[in-house]
Amino acid sequence: MFVAEVLVDAGYRCTQVGDIEGALERLQNDESIDLLLTDVGLPRMSGRELADVARGWREKLPILFMTGYAETAINRQVFLGDRMEMLIKPFQINELLAKVRRTLDSA
């Protein structure tokens, strides 16, 4: 919620969903989505698995992962693919905005 508020205040349009099913439905049917911003740790499916499914529909979709897991952060080179970035929690607002911009610019 806080992240979406920050992004909206910075001029971005945000769509939030409450669960994996909602995310999958949006990603499959809403071509106006320019960036997938997801946590790595999600119930029933990891953020990376969600990203892989989304990339099946939209191969060039930029993806920004958020994580507080040190192991994921340490292994980011293995975890990340093309046009993917990672933001380590906790983060500052300026870090979030810079990563979003850089990830969008990578598309």
C-alpha positions in Angstrom: 0.0 0.0 0.0 2.7 2.5 1.0 4.7 1.7 -2.2 1.6 2.3 -4.4 1.0 5.7 -2.6 4.6 6.7 -3.2 4.4 5.8 -6.9 1.1 7.6 -7.5 2.5 10.7 -5.7 5.4 10.5 -8.1 3.1 10.4 -11.2 2.9 6.7 -11.9 -0.4 4.9 -12.5 -0.6 1.8 -10.2 -2.9 -1.2 -10.1 -2.9 -3.2 -6.9 -4.2 -6.7 -6.6 -4.8 -8.7 -3.4 -3.7 -12.2 -4.5 -1.9 -14.3 -7.1 -5.1 -15.0 -9.0 -5.9 -11.3 -9.3 -2.3 -10.6 -10.4 -2.4 -13.4 -13.0 -5.7 -12.2 -14.4 -4.5 -8.6 -14.7 -1.2 -9.5 -16.2 -2.8 -11.7 -18.8 -5.6 -9.2 -19.8 -4.3 -5.7 -19.2 -1.7 -4.7 -21.8 -1.4 -1.2 -20.3 0.8 -2.6 -17.5 4.3 -1.3 -18.1 6.0 -2.9 -15.0 5.5 -5.8 -12.7 6.5 -4.8 -9.1 6.2 -7.8 -6.8 7.5 -9.1 -3.6 9.7 -12.2 -3.8 7.9 -14.0 -1.0 4.2 -14.5 -1.9 1.7 -17.1 -0.8 1.2 -20.1 -3.2 3.6 -18.8 -5.8 6.9 -16.9 -5.5 7.4 -13.5 -7.1 9.9 -15.1 -9.5 7.3 -17.7 -10.5 4.8 -15.0 -11.1 7.3 -13.1 -13.2 8.0 -16.2 -15.3 4.3 -16.7 -16.0 3.9 -13.0 -16.9 6.9 -13.2 -19.2 5.1 -16.1 -21.0 2.4 -13.6 -22.0 4.6 -10.5 -22.3 8.2 -11.5 -23.0 9.7 -8.0 -22.6 7.7 -6.9 -19.4 10.1 -5.2 -17.0 10.0 -6.6 -13.5 11.1 -5.2 -10.2 11.3 -7.5 -7.2 11.3 -6.4 -3.6 12.8 -8.7 -1.0 13.8 -8.6 2.6 15.4 -12.1 2.3 19.2 -11.8 2.6 19.8 -15.1 0.7 17.8 -13.9 -2.3 19.6 -10.6 -2.3 23.0 -12.3 -2.1 22.1 -14.5 -5.1 20.6 -11.8 -7.2 22.8 -12.5 -10.2 21.3 -16.0 -10.4 17.8 -14.9 -9.4 17.4 -12.0 -11.9 16.9 -12.4 -15.6 16.9 -9.9 -18.5 15.0 -6.6 -17.7 14.7 -7.5 -14.0 15.9 -5.5 -11.0 15.8 -6.1 -7.3 15.1 -3.7 -4.4 16.3 -4.8 -1.0 14.0 -4.0 2.0 14.1 -1.8 3.9 14.6 0.9 1.3 14.3 4.6 1.0 11.7 6.3 -1.2 14.4 7.7 -3.5 15.8 4.2 -3.9 12.3 2.9 -4.9 11.7 5.7 -7.4 15.2 5.3 -8.9 14.8 1.5 -9.3 11.3 1.9 -10.9 12.7 4.4 -13.4 15.7 2.3 -14.2 13.6 -0.8 -14.7 11.1 1.0 -16.9 14.0 2.5 -18.9 15.4 -1.0 -19.5 12.4 -2.0 -21.6 
